[in-house]
């Protein structure tokens, strides 16, 4: 009973007693959540365009980061390396559409999902073959120093990542809601055959959306690679993006950001204030427990569309 009382009451007393420290923890969680959201955005893009969960998104983040750092190590200027990596991701999108998606048009969703699992292993193997498996340092000129803001310690790199994520969300939201291509993407996700029957070019749409997802993977790869080094564990950040998607909704671009922020803040608060009472490591499981609760009570997420099927 005493342990339960301490677990429920003590953290709130700590928060009330040190509001500035609590605000600093919350801010750190928000900035960490933005990093999760950058990966989740790629999942949302693919799902909105195909209705299939892209298991390979984490491997695309890794492949983009490996390609960029590999070019930089060979003396290519940063601007040229970024442009070349973007071209590689667009070419990858074309290859995926030509050799993976096109043969699977109108096939069950599970077939496309299994294909993305195979794509994940293919990208990781190709990246290791081309660029090696050693941990690589990625420096793209983003400052990684901390400074005081209203008494709180803030990292410049995290602020830069937050700004990039905000711009991406704004651009993608306008793209999906205000452009003809965006509306065509949603139509393709609803029904491939119906989209084809009204003249929507399925092949072109898929190349576009996978190219955009590749560009988002490049941004995420730059942020995560510069923060923690380019290593093969980068592909595992896709696992942390899953709870973000469950919270925000698989079809919502803003939801990917909101879900990431909720999980980032929850992890930091839990680790700092509850961690000492339960032995720590709350950051490892908090996101998945929260996602489980959402699956039980709101499976479509905060911003997801409720799917109603009539039989």
C-alpha positions as CSV (number, residue, x, y, z in Angstrom):
1,X,0.0,0.0,0.0
2,X,2.8,2.4,0.9
3,X,4.5,1.6,-2.5
4,X,1.3,2.3,-4.4
5,X,0.8,5.5,-2.5
6,X,4.3,6.6,-3.3
7,X,3.9,5.6,-7.0
8,X,0.7,7.7,-7.4
9,X,1.5,10.7,-5.2
10,X,5.2,11.2,-5.0
11,X,5.8,12.2,-8.7
12,X,3.1,14.9,-8.5
13,X,4.7,16.3,-5.4
14,X,8.0,16.4,-7.2
15,X,6.4,18.2,-10.2
16,X,4.7,20.8,-8.0
17,X,7.9,21.4,-6.1
18,X,10.1,22.0,-9.1
19,X,7.9,23.5,-11.9
20,X,10.9,24.8,-13.9
21,X,12.6,21.4,-13.9
22,X,9.3,19.8,-14.9
23,X,8.9,22.3,-17.8
24,X,12.4,21.4,-18.9
25,X,11.5,17.7,-18.9
26,X,8.3,18.4,-20.8
27,X,10.2,20.5,-23.4
28,X,12.8,17.7,-23.8
29,X,10.0,15.2,-24.3
30,X,8.3,17.4,-27.0
31,X,11.6,17.7,-28.9
32,X,12.2,13.9,-28.7
33,X,8.6,13.3,-29.8
34,X,9.3,15.3,-32.9
35,X,12.0,12.9,-33.9
36,X,9.6,10.0,-33.5
37,X,7.1,11.9,-35.7
38,X,9.6,12.3,-38.5
39,X,9.7,8.5,-39.0
40,X,5.9,8.1,-38.5
41,X,5.2,10.6,-41.3
42,X,6.6,8.1,-43.8
43,X,4.3,5.4,-42.7
44,X,1.3,7.7,-42.9
45,X,2.2,8.7,-46.5
46,X,2.4,5.1,-47.7
47,X,-0.8,4.0,-45.9
48,X,-2.8,7.0,-47.2
49,X,-1.8,6.1,-50.8
50,X,-2.0,2.3,-50.7
51,X,-3.9,1.3,-47.6
52,X,-1.0,-0.9,-46.6
53,X,1.4,-0.6,-43.7
54,X,4.9,-0.1,-45.0
55,X,7.2,-2.3,-42.8
56,X,10.2,-1.1,-44.8
57,X,10.0,2.6,-43.7
58,X,12.6,2.2,-41.0
59,X,15.0,0.5,-43.5
60,X,14.3,3.4,-45.9
61,X,15.5,5.8,-43.2
62,X,18.6,3.7,-42.7
63,X,19.3,3.4,-46.5
64,X,18.9,7.2,-47.0
65,X,21.3,8.0,-44.1
66,X,23.8,5.4,-45.3
67,X,23.8,6.7,-48.8
68,X,24.3,10.3,-47.7
69,X,27.1,9.6,-45.2
70,X,28.7,7.2,-47.8
71,X,28.8,10.0,-50.4
72,X,30.2,12.5,-47.8
73,X,32.9,10.1,-46.8
74,X,34.0,10.0,-50.5
75,X,34.5,13.7,-50.6
76,X,31.2,14.8,-52.2
77,X,30.1,18.3,-51.1
78,X,27.2,18.3,-48.7
79,X,24.8,20.0,-51.2
80,X,25.7,17.6,-53.9
81,X,25.4,14.6,-51.6
82,X,21.9,15.7,-50.5
83,X,20.8,16.1,-54.1
84,X,22.3,12.7,-55.1
85,X,20.7,10.9,-52.2
86,X,17.3,12.4,-53.0
87,X,17.7,11.2,-56.6
88,X,18.6,7.7,-55.3
89,X,15.4,7.7,-53.2
90,X,13.3,8.8,-56.2
91,X,14.9,6.0,-58.3
92,X,14.2,3.6,-55.5
93,X,10.5,4.6,-55.5
94,X,10.4,3.9,-59.3
95,X,12.0,0.5,-58.8
96,X,9.5,-0.3,-56.0
97,X,6.6,0.6,-58.2
98,X,7.8,-1.3,-61.2
99,X,8.9,-4.5,-59.6
100,X,6.9,-4.8,-56.3
101,X,3.7,-2.7,-56.4
102,X,2.6,-3.1,-60.1
103,X,2.5,-7.0,-60.0
104,X,0.4,-6.8,-56.8
105,X,-2.3,-4.4,-57.9
106,X,-5.7,-5.6,-56.6
107,X,-4.1,-8.3,-54.5
108,X,-5.0,-8.7,-50.8
109,X,-3.4,-6.2,-48.5
110,X,-1.5,-8.9,-46.7
111,X,0.4,-9.6,-49.9
112,X,1.6,-6.0,-50.1
113,X,2.5,-6.0,-46.4
114,X,4.6,-9.2,-46.8
115,X,6.3,-7.6,-49.8
116,X,7.3,-4.6,-47.7
117,X,8.9,-7.0,-45.2
118,X,11.0,-8.5,-48.0
119,X,11.8,-4.9,-49.1
120,X,13.1,-4.1,-45.6
121,X,15.6,-6.9,-45.7
122,X,16.6,-6.1,-49.2
123,X,17.4,-2.5,-48.4
124,X,19.4,-3.4,-45.3
125,X,21.4,-5.9,-47.2
126,X,22.0,-3.6,-50.1
127,X,23.0,-0.8,-47.7
128,X,25.5,-3.0,-45.9
129,X,26.9,-4.2,-49.3
130,X,27.4,-0.7,-50.7
131,X,28.5,1.3,-47.6
132,X,29.6,-1.3,-45.0
133,X,28.3,-2.0,-41.6
134,X,30.4,0.2,-39.4
135,X,28.9,3.0,-37.3
136,X,29.3,6.2,-39.2
137,X,29.3,9.8,-37.9
138,X,27.1,12.2,-39.8
139,X,27.8,15.9,-39.6
140,X,25.7,18.1,-41.8
141,X,26.5,21.4,-40.0
142,X,23.6,21.5,-37.6
143,X,24.7,22.8,-34.2
144,X,24.4,20.5,-31.3
145,X,24.9,22.8,-28.3
146,X,22.6,23.6,-25.4
147,X,21.6,27.0,-24.2
148,X,19.4,28.5,-21.5
149,X,15.9,29.6,-22.5
150,X,13.7,31.1,-19.7
151,X,15.8,29.2,-17.2
152,X,15.5,25.9,-19.1
153,X,18.3,24.0,-20.9
154,X,17.4,23.6,-24.6
155,X,19.4,21.8,-27.3
156,X,19.8,23.7,-30.6
157,X,19.8,20.5,-32.7
158,X,16.4,19.5,-31.2
159,X,15.0,22.9,-32.0
160,X,16.2,22.6,-35.6
161,X,14.6,19.2,-35.9
162,X,11.3,20.6,-34.5
163,X,11.3,23.3,-37.1
164,X,12.0,20.9,-39.9
165,X,9.1,18.7,-38.7
166,X,6.7,21.7,-38.5
167,X,7.6,22.6,-42.1
168,X,7.1,19.0,-43.3
169,X,3.7,18.7,-41.7
170,X,2.5,22.0,-43.1
171,X,3.6,21.1,-46.6
172,X,2.2,17.5,-46.5
173,X,-1.1,18.7,-45.1
174,X,-1.5,21.2,-47.9
175,X,-0.4,18.6,-50.4
176,X,-3.0,16.0,-49.4
177,X,-5.9,18.4,-48.8
178,X,-5.4,21.1,-51.5
179,X,-3.9,19.5,-54.5
180,X,-5.3,17.2,-57.2
181,X,-2.5,14.7,-56.7
182,X,-3.3,14.6,-52.9
183,X,-6.9,13.8,-53.6
184,X,-5.9,11.2,-56.1
185,X,-3.7,9.6,-53.5
186,X,-6.7,9.2,-51.2
187,X,-8.8,7.8,-54.0
188,X,-6.1,5.2,-54.8
189,X,-6.0,4.2,-51.1
190,X,-9.8,3.7,-51.0
191,X,-10.0,1.5,-54.1
192,X,-7.3,0.7,-56.7
193,X,-9.7,-0.5,-59.3
194,X,-12.2,2.4,-58.9
195,X,-9.3,4.9,-59.1
196,X,-8.1,3.3,-62.4
197,X,-11.6,3.3,-63.8
198,X,-11.9,7.1,-63.4
199,X,-8.5,7.8,-65.1
200,X,-6.2,8.1,-62.1
201,X,-2.8,6.8,-63.2
202,X,-2.0,4.3,-60.5
203,X,1.6,3.8,-61.5
204,X,2.4,7.5,-61.4
205,X,0.6,8.0,-58.1
206,X,2.6,5.3,-56.4
207,X,5.9,6.6,-57.7
208,X,5.0,10.1,-56.4
209,X,4.0,8.9,-53.0
210,X,7.0,6.6,-52.5
211,X,9.3,9.4,-53.7
212,X,7.8,11.7,-51.1
213,X,8.1,9.0,-48.5
214,X,11.7,8.6,-49.5
215,X,12.3,12.3,-49.1
216,X,10.8,12.2,-45.6
217,X,13.0,9.1,-44.8
218,X,16.0,11.2,-45.9
219,X,15.1,14.0,-43.5
220,X,14.5,11.5,-40.7
221,X,17.8,9.7,-41.5
222,X,19.7,13.0,-41.4
223,X,18.1,14.0,-38.0
224,X,18.6,10.6,-36.4
225,X,22.0,9.9,-38.0
226,X,23.3,13.3,-36.9
227,X,22.0,12.7,-33.4
228,X,23.0,9.1,-32.7
229,X,25.3,8.1,-35.6
230,X,24.4,6.2,-38.7
231,X,24.1,2.5,-37.7
232,X,21.9,-0.4,-38.5
233,X,19.9,0.0,-35.3
234,X,18.4,3.1,-37.1
235,X,16.0,0.7,-38.8
236,X,14.6,-0.3,-35.4
237,X,13.2,3.2,-34.8
238,X,10.3,2.0,-36.9
239,X,9.3,0.0,-33.9
240,X,9.0,3.2,-31.9
241,X,7.0,4.8,-34.6
242,X,4.3,2.1,-34.3
243,X,2.8,3.5,-31.0
244,X,2.9,7.0,-32.5
245,X,0.8,5.8,-35.4
246,X,-1.7,4.0,-33.2
247,X,-2.1,7.2,-31.1
248,X,-2.4,9.7,-34.0
249,X,-4.1,7.5,-36.5
250,X,-2.7,5.7,-39.6
251,X,-4.2,8.2,-42.0
252,X,-3.5,11.5,-40.3
253,X,-0.4,13.6,-41.0
254,X,-1.1,16.0,-38.0
255,X,-1.8,12.9,-36.0
256,X,1.7,11.6,-36.5
257,X,3.0,14.7,-35.0
258,X,0.6,14.8,-32.1
259,X,1.1,11.1,-31.3
260,X,4.9,11.6,-31.3
261,X,4.6,14.6,-28.9
262,X,2.4,12.7,-26.5
263,X,4.7,9.7,-26.4
264,X,7.8,11.9,-26.1
265,X,6.5,13.8,-23.2
266,X,5.0,10.7,-21.5
267,X,8.3,8.9,-21.8
268,X,10.4,11.7,-20.3
269,X,8.0,12.4,-17.4
270,X,7.6,8.7,-16.6
271,X,11.4,8.1,-16.7
272,X,12.2,11.1,-14.5
273,X,9.4,11.0,-12.0
274,X,8.3,7.4,-11.9
275,X,11.5,5.7,-13.0
276,X,13.2,5.7,-9.6
277,X,10.2,4.1,-8.0
278,X,10.0,1.1,-10.4
279,X,13.7,0.6,-11.2
280,X,13.9,2.8,-14.4
281,X,13.6,1.8,-18.0
282,X,10.1,3.3,-18.4
283,X,11.1,4.8,-21.7
284,X,11.5,1.2,-23.1
285,X,7.9,0.2,-22.6
286,X,5.7,3.3,-21.9
287,X,4.9,3.9,-25.6
288,X,3.7,0.4,-26.1
289,X,1.5,0.3,-23.0
290,X,-0.1,3.6,-24.0
291,X,-0.7,2.3,-27.6
292,X,-2.3,-0.9,-26.1
293,X,-4.7,1.3,-24.1
294,X,-5.7,3.2,-27.3
295,X,-6.2,-0.1,-29.2
296,X,-8.7,-1.1,-26.5
297,X,-10.7,2.1,-26.3
298,X,-10.0,4.1,-29.6
299,X,-8.4,1.8,-32.2
300,X,-8.6,4.4,-34.9
301,X,-6.4,6.8,-33.0
302,X,-7.0,10.4,-32.1
303,X,-7.3,11.7,-35.7
304,X,-7.8,8.5,-37.6
305,X,-11.0,7.7,-39.6
306,X,-13.4,5.2,-38.2
307,X,-13.8,2.4,-40.7
308,X,-17.3,1.0,-40.9
309,X,-17.9,-2.0,-43.2
310,X,-21.4,-3.0,-44.0
311,X,-22.0,-6.7,-45.0
